[in-house]
Structures are given as structure tokens and as C-alpha cells.
Amino acid sequence: MAADPAPADPRSALLASWLEHLAHQRHLAAGTRRNYFKDVETLFELNPGVELARIQPQQIRRSVAQLHARGLSGRTIAHMLSAWRGLFAWLARHRGYGSNPCAGLRAPKSPRGLPKALSPEAAGQLLDAPAETPPDIRDKAMFELAYSCGLRLAELVSLDLSHADTIRRDAEVTVTGKGGKTRSVPVGAKARAALEVWLRTRAVLARAEVPALFVGARGERIAAGVVRARLAQWAIRAGLPVHVHPHVLRHSFATHVLQSSGDLRAVQEMLGHSSISTTQVYTHLDFQYLAKAYDAAHPRAKKK
């Protein structure tokens, strides 16, 4: 059998080797590797024909300036810089490259946007909608689980029937998130009830040999894009004035649990955040909620 043709650009071969390393040694998710691929391809585009070994810090700075001029946010550029930095660190360790040209460089700062979250009333309005058809019954179970447990979209679509057994037995679900980190999260009563209805209906859509908990129209594991589209449709049907995507349910979960408990560490564990600083953004949301309640209720806060 003839060997696969070598990539036309030698840089692409190095990128492929690095991504393979991330898959097998770091166990990074496929979605994360795709993002890294796009980020490094952007570096190639900004430095056409320049060998990776010849890229200098001033070329990285110029690339960052070009991205900033295109209107990319500081956060997006920071993600790209992280990918570039990781690639050059690997090249230094495994290919004998010299110093990392990205070392010490930072992305331009931009205002940090707070994650969007539904109010408890809006979440109820979304999830209390009736579900009668098999696709709607499936959707209700998916969205209840996502909101009840703060699941990422990739974690939601990766659930299998074996997870349903654990939910039934222990009222909790164990998922593997970013960086291969495993966590267990309690599952609320409404999510468990919606799941039971779906399990009684699942055979209508699912192929017999498919282990996935949630399946699409063809009976295979449901695609992330389908979940996004269905949730957006549910929000429109429920009359919500905002676009709702799966991460909004995760943000809503974190915000509402923090508002009720005040336990930031518990929210960190349930979200699967490695650092408490990542979770602390929800304290700002919580303060906004409390400030609105204060303004509405305190007699000395009301404007005349």
C-alpha cells in the first residue's frame, strides 16, 4: 500500500505531530484540538512561507497586532497565543528548537464580558414547556439535565445509557470534562422525571445497537449542532426575548446555585473548574442580582 502523501507545507507536518501528541499524551478533546489547529493555521496565514524555526518574537507581536486590527477580542487572541506558545514549547522539547518566540507576550486587554444567564423565572418558562412528540421529549430531558447539572455541551451529548442507570440509582451523573477531569454532579428531581419519560420513548428514535443516551433523527448519537438548534427553537417557542444556547444553561445553573447557597467552592466542583478564579466570575453575576433586588426593595434606594 502506498504511503500517504506528505503535506505540501512542512509546517503542517509539525502541526499534525503536535496535535497527535495532544491526543495521545495529553488526552485533549477533539474539539479542543480542532481549535488549536485553527489557531496555528492562523499563525501560518499571518506568516506565509516562514519556517517555524525562523519565527521571532517581533513576528509574533506583528501577528497579534494584525489580529487586533481585524477586531478580534483580547480573549480570542489570548487563546491563539496559548496555542502558539504550546506548539513552540513542544517543538523545543521534541524537535530541538530554540527559545519560544511567544514567551512573555500577552494579548491586548479587552473588557471581560460576564457570562449570560437566564433568570430562574425564564429558566422555568423554557423548561416547563409541554413535550409530547419523541423529539420534544428527548429535548426536555437533555435541557433539564444540562440545567440541573451544569453540563457542557460535549459532556451532554457524550452521555450513554449507562449514565442513566447511575442517575436512577444514585441521583447523580459522572462525566469527564476538559483535560480529562472527571466529576460527579447531583441530578435534580425534575431532570430525573424528564429522563424517565425519555427512556420510555427512546426506542422510537434510537437504533438498537446505539449506546448513546440521546439520539438524533437517524437513531445515532445526537450531534452538538442539533442540540444548539433545538434549544434555540425551544427558547423562541417559549417566548424568551434572548438567544439561548447550551452554555447559557450551564451559566444559569452556576448562577442560581451560587445565589441560593453562596458556596463558591461547591459551584467550582460541580462545574469542573480547575481554578477558583474561573468560577469567581459568577460572584459578579450574583452581586448584580442582589443589587437589582436591593434597588427594587429598599425604600432608600428607589429613585423619585
N, C-alpha and C positions, 0 to 999 in steps of 0.2 A: 504494500500500500504506500502510495506517495505521501511524503510528509506535507503538512500544511504549509502554504507559502508564508515566508517571513513577512512581517509588517513592513510597509514601504518606509515608514519613518522609524528609525532606530529608537527614538524616544518612546514610541508606542509599545515596543517590546519591553522596555524597562517598566513602563506603567503597568503592563499586564502582569509582569512578575511581582511587582509590589502588591497589586490587588489580590493575586493568588496567595501571597504571604498573609495578607489581612484576613483572607477567608479561612486559611488552614491553621495559622498560628494564633491570630487574634480573635477568630470566630466572629468577625463583624457581620452584621446582617447584610443581605443582598442589597437592600435599599440604601444603606449607608455606603456600600462600595460603589453603587451607581452614582451617588452624589460625589464621591471622591473622584471618580472617573471624569465626570463633567467638569469638576473644579480644575483638575490637572489639564484637561483638554483646553480649558480657557487659557491657562498659562501658555500652552503650546501656541494657541492662536495669537496671543499677545506678543510672542517672541518667535516668529516664524523662522524655522531653519536653524535656530540657535541650539547647539548641543547642551544637554543638561549640565555637563561638566564645566561648561564655559559661562553659565549664568552667574552673574554677580549681583550683590545687594542693590546696586543702583538700578539694575534691570527689574528687580522685584519691586522696588519703590516706584519705578515708572509704570509698571503693570498695575499696581494699586491705584496710582493716580488716574490711570485710564479708566479703571472700573468705577472709581468715584465720579469721574466726569460723565460716565454713562448713566449716573443716577442710582447706582446700587447702594444699598444701605451699608452702614458700618458693620452691622451684624453679619450681612451676607458676605462682605469682603473678609471679615474675620474668619468665617467658616472656610473660605477659599484659602486664606493664608495658612490655616491649620492643616489643610490637606497638603498644600505645597511643602510646608515645614516637615510634615510626616514623611513625605516622599523623599526629601533630601536627607533626612535623618537615616532612613533605610538605605539610601544609596551610599552614605558614608560608612554605615555599619557593614553592608554586604557587598558593596561594589568598589570600595576603596576611594570614594570621593572625598574631597577636602571639606572645608568648613561649610556649614549650612548657610546659604545666602539669605534665608528668611529669618535667621536668628536675630532676636531683638526688635524686629519690625512689628508694628501694630497697625491695625486698621483705623481709619478715621472714625471718630466717635460720632454717634448719631443718637437722638433721643430714644430711650428704651421704652417701647410700647408695652403696655400691660396686656396680658392675655385676656381675650374676651370671654365672658361667662354669662350664661343666662341667669336671670333671677329664679328663685325657687318656683315662683308662680309660672314663669314662662316654661321652665322645665316640665312642670306638671301639665301645662297646656299641650306641650309637644307629646309627652309620653302617655297621656290619658286618652289620646285619640283612639277610637274603636278600630279593631283589626279583625277582619272576617275572612279575607282571602288568604291562601297559604303564603304568598309573598309578604303580605302585611303582617301576618302572624310572626313570620321569621324576623321581619324588620323590628317589630315591637320587642321581641326577645333580645335582638342584638343591641338596640339602643338602650334598653333598660339595663343590660349588663354593662355596657360602656359607661353609662352614667353612675350605676351603682358601685362600680369597682375602679373607675378612673383608668380604664384600659386605653392603651394606644391602639390605633387602627390596625397595625401589623399584629399586635397581640390578639385583637378580637378575631380577625379572620383566620388566625392560626389555631384557634380552639378546635379540639376534636371531641368526639362523643365521650371519650374517657374523662374529659374535663366535666362533662355533665354529670357523670357518676359521682365525682368528688363534690360537686356543688350540691347534689341531692343528699349526700351522706354527711358532709361537714359544713355546708352553707359557706363555703369559701372556694376560691379558684386560685390555682397556682400557674403563673405564666413566666415566661422568660423574655425579658425586655432587652434594652440596649446594653451592649457589652456583655451579653450572655448572663446578665444578672437575673436571678430568679427571686420572685417574691410571691407571697400569698396574701390575698385580699378577701375580706368578708363579702358575701353576696347578700343583698337585701331581700326582703320578703317579696316585694313586687317583681323584682328581677327573676326570682326563683319561680314565681307563679307564671310569668310570661314564658319562661323557658319550658315549663311543663306543658303548656299549650302547644308550643312549637314542637316539642319532642313527639307529641301525639299526631302532629301534622307533617313532620319532616319527610316521611316516606313518600308523600305525594310528589315532592320535588327531587329527592336525593336518589342517586343510583346506589344500588345495594352495597357495592364494594367500597364506596367512598367513606372514609373515616371522619371527614370534616363535620363539625357541628353545624355550621351554616353553609348552605349551598345556594348556587345561583340557578338560573333557568335551565341550564343544561345538566343539572344534577351534580356538578363538580363543586369544589371549594369556591366559595364566593370571592370575587375579585374586589380589591380595595376600592377601585373606581366605582363599582356598582354600589358599594356601601355609601360612598360620598354622595352619589347621585340620588339614591333613595332617601337619605337623610335630608338633603336639600328639598326634595319633594314633600316630605313629611312636614317640614317647617312651613312651607308655603301653604299646604293644606290646613295646618293648624292656625294659620293667620299670624304667624310671627313676623315682625317687621324687619328682621335681620337674617342674613345668610347664616345657616348653621352647618358646620362641618364636624366630623368626628372629634377633632381636638377641642372643639367648644364643649362637648360633653365631658371631656377629661378636665378641662379648666373649671367647668361648673361643679363637678364632683369635688375638686380640691377646695374651691372657694366655699362651698356650702358646708363641707365637713369642718373647715377651719372656723367658719362663722359660728358653728354650733359647739365645737369643742375647744377651740383655742389652742389645740395641741399640734404645734408645727412639726415636731418630730414624728408623730404618728402619720401626718399627711405625707411627710418625706418618705417614710417607709412604704406607704400604700401606693405612692406614685412611682417608686423605684428610683428616686433621685440619689445619685452618689454623694452629692454635696448639699448641705442645708441651704447654701446660698441660692441654689436654683429654686428651692421651694419658697424662699423668703419673698419672692415677688408677689405671692398670694397674700402676704400681710398687707401690702399696699391696697389690694382689692378689698380686703377685709376692712381697712380703715375707710375707704371710700364708702362702703356700705354703711358703716357706723356713722360716718359724717352725714350721710343723707338722712339716716334715721334721726340723728340729733337735730338737724335743721328742720325736720318736719315736726318734731315732738317738743323741743324745748321752747318754752314761752319767750325766753330772751334771745333766741336765735332767729325767730321769724322776722322777716323784713316787713316794715309797714308799707 
